[in-house]
């Protein structure tokens, strides 16, 4: 969050703070349990293929700062077809 954004938030009496994430395996495991128990839902706003164009398009969407939900890059090689069984 920029200083300008913090100042604007203060002007509007809104508390805003930037958060830097650090990897934490225990927290990730807890999140996984919550998602599997359907107590938490991840909102996926857009998906793109793992290609040069897909990465370009995902990055372009991210730069608009208007993306709603998470931007997901899919690696099709990691998916197993239901028909394969």
KAHU-V116546 format. One record per residue. SS is DSSP state (a for helix, b for strand, c for the rest). OMEGA is omega in degrees with one decimal (NA if undefined). Layout:
ss | omega
SS | OMEGA
SS | OMEGA
This chain:
ss | omega
c | -178.5
c | 176.6
a | 178.6
a | -179.8
a | 177.1
a | 178.9
a | 178.6
a | 178.4
a | 178.9
a | 178.7
a | -177.2
c | 179.2
c | 179.0
c | 175.2
c | 179.1
c | -177.4
c | 175.2
c | 179.8
c | 174.4
c | -178.3
c | 175.0
c | 179.9
c | 179.4
c | -175.9
a | -179.9
a | 178.5
a | 178.9
a | 177.5
a | 178.2
a | 176.7
a | 178.6
a | 178.9
a | 179.8
a | 178.6
a | 179.7
a | 178.4
c | -179.6
c | 175.0
c | 178.4
c | 178.8
c | 175.1
c | -179.9
c | 177.9
b | -177.1
b | -177.6
b | 174.5
b | -179.2
b | 177.8
b | 177.5
c | 177.1
c | 178.0
a | 179.5
a | 179.3
a | 178.3
a | 178.0
a | -178.1
a | 178.6
a | 179.4
a | 178.6
a | 177.7
a | 179.6
a | -177.7
a | 178.7
c | -176.2
c | 178.3
c | 178.5
c | 176.6
c | -176.7
c | -177.8
b | 174.1
b | -174.5
b | 173.6
b | -178.1
b | 173.3
c | -174.6
a | -179.7
a | -177.5
a | -178.9
c | 177.1
c | 179.9
c | 175.9
a | -179.5
a | -175.6
a | -176.4
c | NA
